Amino acid sequence: MMSHNSKHLYAIRKRDEQLVFIDDVLNGKKCNCICSKCKDPLVAKNGGKIYVHHFAHSADTECTGESLAHLKAKEIIKMKKYLWLPTLNEDKKVEFDNVDDEALIGDSNFRADLICKADNKSIIVEIVVTHDIDSFKSIYLKSHKVNTLIIDLSRELENDEYNKLPDDFSDIVLKTAHRYWFYNEKVDKNRKDRAKRWRKKQESLQRKNNAAFEKQIKLEKEKGKKEGRIVKEWNQELEKQIKLEKEKRKEEEFNVYLKELKKIRKEEYRNGLQNFKKENTERINELIEVSKNNPGYTENLVDDFINKNYGYGKDIKIIERINGLINNGGLYGE
């Protein structure tokens, strides 16, 4: 809350209701003055040399009196009967039919600095110089929806100007000083309507942003599924290629094995047959004689006998059968 130390230097003289300065009246109760704010009796303290001369209330009170700026501001508005009032777009000059000062507000015990009336409508004008509006008064004004304008002179004047006014003080009060609606039903409604429209706009933008975000998420998911399918198909093709490569390598390796096996078995067969013939010369000669004297035997009688009874040629026969299958596509074609 704003508060400035400012001595009560001006008062109303009862006999002629004129504004008087502290040094222009008799000391003590002989000043015969009242407070311009609360209308209670004052005591003039202008006989001392230590403290600044000032008026004081004769009884305990919360009233702080008024500075010259506060008094003169009310006087100017009462005399001119117009003010520049803030609107939603720009300030507007409004003329009043009547201006009352320190009148009671409605049925309350609160007094207004000014009650300005025009076209059967009225507004409360509060002049702020050294003190803000009393908190209880503020509650009453807002709770009863009393249209109230604040003219804040504390932002326009220095401390030493509260009782020594600048030359353009009248223009400051009527037009240029910072002023705002403490409460105004129309302005408050417009402000709420604008806030409501702003919220709706923000909600609409948020919905659009959410929709765009959801759309982007959906596209990303679809993209991911498509890429997933592509990767899956690529992996399947790769597995197929790997399988074919493995089969190809198995076939090549098997053919190499068969080739080596055939070579080894032929060598074994040849060596085994020669050894058998050397070790069984007598038996072989007998078989030769039999084949000569018996036309029913084949020319390969000796080899057949060896193959059937000793197995030296069995591996060769197996190899020849496998080679036949490979050559005819039977081994891998089945």
FIKEFI-87144 format. One line per 4 residues: their letters; for each residue x, y, z negated of C-alpha. Coordinates in pm, 1 decimal, always signed. Each point is the difference from the previous one (the first is absolute). Layout:
% FIKEFI-87144
a) X/Y/Z; ...
//
This chain:
% FIKEFI-87144
mmsh) +0.0/+0.0/+0.0; +127.2/+342.7/+95.1; +69.5/+235.0/-290.6; +197.8/+323.9/-8.8
nskh) +75.7/+209.5/-307.5; -180.8/+327.7/+63.5; -100.2/+245.2/-268.4; -361.7/+120.7/-17.5
lyai) +63.5/+361.4/+113.0; -340.8/+112.6/+125.9; -344.2/+10.0/-157.3; -346.3/+154.2/+38.3
rkrd) -74.3/+309.9/-209.5; -347.3/-44.5/-150.1; -118.7/+359.6/+8.8; +35.4/+43.9/+375.8
eqlv) +78.0/-356.0/+120.4; +317.3/+125.3/+164.6; +313.5/-206.6/+48.2; +275.3/+129.9/-231.4
fidd) +370.1/-71.5/-49.2; +136.2/-102.4/-342.4; +200.5/+319.4/-47.4; -300.3/+220.4/+80.0
vlng) -210.8/-97.5/-301.9; +18.5/+34.0/-379.5; +172.9/-273.2/-197.8; -187.0/-287.2/-165.6
kkcn) -377.7/-29.0/+4.1; -25.6/+374.3/+60.8; +61.2/-73.3/+367.8; -365.4/-104.6/+15.9
cics) +72.5/-237.1/+289.6; -134.1/-337.4/+111.7; +153.9/-279.2/+206.9; -78.5/+29.8/+368.0
kckd) -26.1/-379.4/+14.9; -197.4/-114.8/-301.6; -136.7/+338.3/-117.3; +115.3/-62.5/-359.2
plva) +151.4/+285.0/-209.8; +372.2/+71.9/+36.1; +267.5/+148.3/-222.0; +261.7/+233.5/+150.5
kngg) +355.3/-77.5/-107.7; +183.8/+303.6/+127.8; +151.4/+146.2/-312.6; +311.2/-213.8/-27.5
kiyv) +344.0/+27.0/+159.8; +115.9/-363.6/-3.7; -270.0/-184.4/+195.0; -152.4/+94.7/+335.9
hhfa) -322.0/+198.5/-47.0; -308.6/-211.6/+70.5; -362.1/-70.9/-87.6; -94.7/-295.4/-218.0
hsad) -336.8/-154.3/-80.4; -125.6/+94.0/-343.9; -108.2/-363.3/-60.5; +153.7/-334.9/+95.6
tect) -88.1/-94.2/+356.2; +131.4/-194.9/+295.2; -52.9/+297.6/+229.2; +328.6/+127.6/+142.1
gesl) -142.7/+319.1/+144.5; +72.1/+128.8/+348.0; +296.8/+153.8/+176.9; -39.3/+318.1/+201.7
ahlk) +22.4/-207.7/+317.9; -290.5/-213.4/-116.1; -209.9/+303.7/-99.5; +73.5/+195.3/+316.4
akei) -65.5/-301.3/+224.2; -350.8/-32.1/-142.2; -49.8/+375.1/+28.9; +106.8/+3.8/+366.5
ikmk) -233.0/-284.5/+95.9; -291.9/+161.9/-187.2; +61.7/+326.2/+181.1; +67.8/-135.3/+350.3
kylw) -260.0/-279.6/-16.7; +173.8/-224.6/+250.5; +268.7/-271.7/+14.8; +177.4/-205.6/+259.1
lptl) -109.3/-357.3/-68.1; +176.5/-313.6/+125.6; -192.3/-222.4/+242.3; +91.1/-326.0/+169.0
nedk) +164.5/+180.7/+292.0; +95.5/+353.5/-108.7; -76.1/+265.1/-263.0; -323.8/+191.3/+44.8
kvef) -105.3/+339.1/-136.9; -319.6/-27.3/-208.1; -185.9/+303.1/-139.7; -199.1/-24.2/-324.6
dnvd) -327.0/+161.3/-107.0; +97.4/+2.0/-364.1; +304.9/-75.6/-218.8; -21.1/-58.5/-378.8
deal) +300.8/-45.2/-229.6; +28.9/-212.5/-313.5; -356.1/-129.9/+42.1; -108.1/-337.8/-136.6
igds) +7.2/-288.1/+246.2; -345.4/-156.6/+19.6; -121.0/-119.6/-338.8; +354.5/-55.7/-131.9
nfra) +211.4/+196.1/-244.6; +270.7/+46.1/+261.8; +53.4/+342.5/+155.0; +110.0/+56.9/+356.5
dlic) +255.0/+261.8/+93.4; -240.9/+93.8/+276.7; -331.1/-124.1/+137.0; -38.0/+114.2/+358.7
kadn) -341.4/-22.0/+169.3; -105.3/+22.0/+363.7; -316.0/-121.0/+178.2; -135.0/-155.8/-321.5
ksii) +316.5/-206.5/-32.7; +271.8/+49.0/-256.1; +360.6/-103.5/-56.9; +219.9/+17.6/-308.0
veiv) +333.1/+181.1/+46.0; +278.3/-71.1/-247.9; +311.9/+219.1/-4.0; +316.7/-187.4/-106.2
vthd) +291.4/+209.3/-123.2; +143.3/-128.0/-328.8; -226.0/-301.1/-68.4; -179.4/-269.0/+197.5
idsf) -371.5/-65.8/-46.6; -79.9/-153.8/-338.0; -27.7/-379.9/+24.4; -352.4/-13.5/-148.3
ksiy) -113.1/+270.0/+237.4; +153.4/-195.5/+289.7; -194.6/-309.9/-96.4; -323.1/+197.0/-18.1
lksh) +50.9/+163.6/+341.4; +69.9/-328.9/+176.8; -259.3/-208.6/-181.0; -271.8/+260.4/+73.1
kvnt) +126.3/+53.2/+356.5; +44.8/+374.1/-41.0; +158.7/+157.6/+306.9; +319.3/+153.2/-140.9
liid) +280.4/+192.6/+171.0; +344.3/+40.3/-155.1; +210.2/+307.7/+84.7; +350.7/-78.3/-123.6
lsre) +186.6/+328.2/-54.6; +279.3/-172.0/-191.1; +143.9/-109.7/+334.9; -1.4/+354.7/+132.8
lend) +127.9/+203.2/-297.9; +313.0/-3.0/-212.2; -33.4/+6.1/-379.5; +74.9/+370.9/-16.1
eynk) -279.5/+67.7/+249.0; -278.4/-145.1/-216.3; -40.7/+339.6/-165.2; +165.4/+215.9/+264.5
lpdd) -173.1/-67.2/+328.0; +151.0/+21.2/+351.3; -132.3/+255.2/+248.7; -173.1/-263.5/+216.3
fsdi) -171.9/-166.7/-295.3; -349.2/+58.9/+138.3; +83.7/-177.1/+326.4; +164.5/-283.4/-195.8
vlkt) -315.8/-54.1/-206.2; -250.7/+27.1/+283.9; +185.2/-187.3/+274.4; +361.2/-115.3/-18.2
ahry) +38.9/-165.0/-342.4; -4.8/-379.1/-10.1; -362.0/-108.7/-45.3; -168.5/-337.2/+7.7
wfyn) -328.2/-166.0/-87.2; +13.5/-157.4/-343.7; -336.4/-145.5/+97.2; -217.8/+60.6/+304.0
ekvd) -280.2/-236.5/+87.1; +18.9/+61.5/+375.7; +379.0/-8.1/+15.0; +7.3/-306.9/-223.6
knrk) -251.0/-176.5/+225.8; +198.0/+93.4/+311.6; +319.1/-114.2/-169.0; -160.9/-333.3/-89.8
drak) -142.1/-34.6/+350.1; +342.5/+67.9/+150.5; +157.7/-246.1/-241.9; -265.5/-255.6/+93.8
rwrk) +59.2/+56.6/+372.0; +374.7/-24.2/-57.7; -41.6/-327.7/-187.8; -221.4/-139.5/+275.7
kqes) +256.0/+104.4/+259.0; +277.4/-163.5/-199.8; -207.6/-315.8/-44.8; -70.7/-6.1/+375.1
lqrk) +369.4/+41.0/+76.8; +80.9/-272.4/-249.7; -251.7/-234.4/+162.1; +151.3/+73.6/+341.7
nnaa) +348.7/-58.8/-135.2; -113.2/-323.6/-163.6; -167.0/-112.9/+323.8; +313.8/+81.4/+198.2
fekq) +209.7/-185.1/-257.1; -229.2/-305.0/+11.1; +14.0/+7.0/+380.8; +379.2/+12.4/-10.6
ikle) +6.8/-290.1/-247.6; -231.8/-199.7/+228.2; +220.0/+70.2/+302.6; +309.5/-101.5/-196.3
kekg) -170.2/-324.2/-106.5; -106.3/-76.1/+359.0; +350.0/+82.4/+117.6; +139.7/-229.7/-265.4
kkeg) -237.4/-282.1/+104.4; +93.8/+46.3/+365.2; +368.1/+2.8/-81.5; -56.6/-301.8/-222.2
rivk) -162.2/-189.3/+287.1; +285.1/+98.5/+231.0; +256.7/-116.6/-255.1; -193.9/-321.9/-58.9
ewnq) -18.9/-71.3/+373.6; +365.9/+85.6/+39.1; +87.0/-235.2/-288.4; -209.9/-276.0/+153.9
elek) +173.4/+45.0/+334.8; +335.2/-0.3/-176.0; -85.1/-323.2/-181.4; -106.0/-152.9/+330.1
qikl) +328.2/+103.0/+161.2; +194.2/-134.1/-296.9; -188.3/-330.3/+18.9; +67.2/-31.9/+372.1
ekek) +364.1/+86.1/-54.9; +27.0/-261.3/-273.4; -158.9/-265.0/+225.0; +229.3/+100.7/+281.5
rkee) +303.0/-26.7/-224.2; -118.9/-336.2/-137.4; -36.0/-134.9/+352.2; +342.7/+129.7/+100.8
efnv) +157.1/-141.9/-314.2; -175.4/-334.8/+52.4; +119.6/-20.9/+358.5; +354.3/+68.9/-116.1
ylke) -40.8/-272.8/-262.7; -130.8/-248.0/+258.7; +286.0/+79.7/+231.6; +256.0/-57.9/-275.1
lkki) -181.3/-312.8/-121.1; -12.3/-142.9/+348.8; +367.3/+64.3/+44.9; +84.4/-162.2/-333.8
rkee) -227.7/-301.0/+54.0; +131.7/-62.7/+350.8; +349.6/-0.9/-134.4; -100.0/-237.6/-280.6
yrng) -182.3/-223.0/+241.8; +293.0/-16.4/+236.5; +247.6/-69.7/-276.0; -231.4/-254.4/-166.3
lqnf) -64.2/-188.8/+323.8; +369.5/-20.3/+81.2; +80.8/-124.2/-349.1; -279.4/-256.5/+16.4
kken) +127.2/-128.6/+332.3; +351.0/-30.7/-135.3; -113.5/-181.6/-312.1; -248.2/-229.9/+180.8
teri) +182.3/-84.4/+321.9; -90.4/-372.0/-18.7; -372.2/+67.7/-53.7; -12.4/+252.8/+279.4
neli) +166.0/-239.4/+241.3; -265.6/-255.1/-84.9; -270.8/+251.2/+74.6; +162.2/+87.3/+329.8
evsk) +4.9/-364.6/+101.1; -361.5/-39.2/-99.3; -96.5/+301.0/+213.9; +180.5/-140.9/+294.7
nnpg) -159.3/-343.4/-26.5; -349.5/+122.7/-92.0; -169.3/+232.5/+246.8; -268.2/+95.5/-262.5
yten) +241.7/+219.7/-188.9; +60.7/+355.9/+98.5; +327.8/+150.0/+108.2; +12.4/+190.6/-328.2
lvdd) -37.6/-312.5/-206.0; +303.0/+78.3/-213.1; -104.3/+359.7/-75.6; -357.8/-102.1/-80.6
fink) +122.9/-265.3/-237.9; +226.2/+245.2/-177.1; -275.3/+264.7/-27.3; -258.9/-240.9/-134.0
nygy) +220.3/-176.9/-249.2; +250.3/+260.3/-115.4; -164.5/+340.7/+47.9; +288.7/+186.6/+159.8
gkdi) -228.8/+138.6/+267.5; -307.5/+82.3/-212.1; +103.7/+360.1/-75.2; +62.5/+58.2/+366.8
kiie) -349.3/-122.9/+88.9; -157.9/+230.5/-259.2; +198.6/+299.7/+126.9; -103.8/-73.9/+357.8
ring) -370.4/-12.8/-103.7; +26.3/+333.4/-188.9; +172.3/+163.6/+297.6; -281.4/-121.9/+221.6
linn) -261.3/+158.7/-226.1; +186.2/+330.2/-10.6; +39.4/+7.1/+378.6; -373.2/-66.6/+46.8
ggly) -105.4/+263.1/-264.0; -137.5/-263.4/-230.1; +202.5/+72.3/-313.5; -120.0/+362.6/-46.2
ge) -300.0/-15.8/+226.2; -204.0/-242.2/-212.5
//
